[in-house]
């Protein structure tokens, strides 16, 4: 029994793993009305059968890098609680965009030492996993922040889509007008 979508499972299980790395960005699957890379799909069955996300960002050891990927975006976009291992002070970086993380149990985010930060993340995951009622309390305590973050994510996504579409239209019109003028 597996919880992955059949097309994703088929795609991943048929990949050549001699490179020791699954191709989740270059491999695509059809969703709703377009092809999306596997990494950008929301695993609905997995989400429906799990309590929270554990996010391991791409560059956690670079203490000065503010780099956030779809790995962090997925739980934010779906209103899920998550614990992440990333470079320190990620909360302050994400707050610049309007996200909130009160009651997220994220004291580990301020720990500068990567080994100590990872130990705190691991301990928190174990603590939650050992107490079935703890995640219920966490979900109740973080509900307002999770819903707020989901709204912020949606607004930022719409703004980005509008800005990129506006920019593209401007470039097309500029090119068209330039050709027409030099015609």
N, C-alpha and C positions, 0 to 999 in steps of 0.2 A: 504494500500500500504506500502510496506517495501523495504528497499534497501539492506538488508542483503542477502547473498546467501541462497537459500532455504534450503540446507543441514545444514548450520550453524544455521539458524533460528529454524529449526525443532529440532536440537540437544539442543540448549539453552532453547527453550520453553518446552521441555520434561524433563528437569533436576529437581530433587528434590531440592527446594530452602530452605528447612528447616535449612540448615547450613548457610543461609544468604550470600552465596557466589556461584557465577557461576563457574563451572569447565571449564576453558578455556585452561589449560595446560594439563590436563589428558584426555580430550576429543579430539578425532581426526576426521578429515575429509579427503577424498581423493582429492588430487590435483596433476594434471599432471601425475606423475608416482610414487607417494608415499603418505602414510598417513602423515599428519602434524597436530600438535595440533592447535586447533582453534585460540589460541593466536598468532600463527605465520603466519596466512593467511593474505593476503593483500585484504582488502574489496574493490574490484574494483568498484562496483556500488556506494558505499559510496564515494570513492575517486573521481569518475567522477561527483558527485553531490554536492561536498563541495569544499571550497576554501583553507582550511588549517587544520592542525591537532592541537589538544590540547592534550598534553601529560602529564599525571600524573604518575610520576615514583613511584616505589614501596617503596622507602625509603626516601622521601623528607625531613623528619625531622631530619635525622642523618647528621648533618652538616659536618662531617669529612669523610663520606663514599662516595667513588667514585664507584658507582654501577649503571650501565646503562643496560637496558634490551631491549627486542624486541620492547617495546613501543617507545623508541627513535629511534631504528634501522629502523622501518617501514618508517617513513617519510624521513629519510636520504637515505634509499635504493631506494626510489621511486622519489627522487628529489623534495619533497614537502616542502613548508614552514611550520614551526611548532612553536608553543609556548609551553614551558614546565614549569611545576612546579616540581622542583627537589631540591636536596641539593644545596647550593650556590657554585659558581665558577665551574660549570659543563663545561663551555666553555673552561676553561684552561685545564681541564682534557681531554676533547675530542680533543683539539688541539695537544696533545701529539701523537695522532694517525694520524695526518695530516688533520683533519677536519677544516674548516673555517666557521666563522659565521659573517663576516662583513655585515652590513646592516640588521641584523636579529632583530633589535629593542629589544635587550636583556639586557638592563641595569639592569633589575630586577635580573639577574643572580648573581650580586655582592652583593645583599642585604642579610645581615646575619640573620636578624630577619625574621622567617618564616611567621609571620602574615603580616608584611610589604611586603615581597616578594610576597605572595599570593595576597595581595591587588593590587600590581602593575601588576601582571599577569592578574587579573580579569579586571582591568581598560583598559589594552591594548586590551584584547579580546572585550570588549564593544566598545572601540574606533574604532576598525576595523569593527565590526559588524554594527556600526551606519553610516559607510561611504562606500558605494559600490565601489567607485573608489580607496579607500585606499589600498585594497588588490591587485588591479591591479598594483599600484605603488610599493607595497612591492614585488610582484612577479617579476617585472622588475628589481628592485634594488638588489634583492637577487639571481637572475638567475645564475650568475657566481659561487657564493658560493654553491648554491644548486646542480649545475651540477658537480662541483668539489667534493663535499661531496659524491655524488652518485658514482663517479668514485673511490674515496678512499674506500668507502664501498665495492664496487665490488672487488677491488684489495685485500683488507683485507680478504674478504670472500674466494677468491681463494687461498690466502696464507694459511689461516686456513685449508681449505680443503686439500691442498697439504701437509701441515705439519701433519695433523691428519692421512691422508692416508699413508704418508711416515713412521710415527711412528708405525702405525698398521702393515705395511709390515715388518718393522724392528723387531717388537715383534714376528710376526709369523715366520720369518726366524730364529730368535734367538731360539725360541722354537723348531722348526723343526731341526735345526743344533744340538741343545743340545740333543734332543731325538736320533738323528742319531748317535751322538758321544757315547752316553751311551747305545745304542741300542740293 
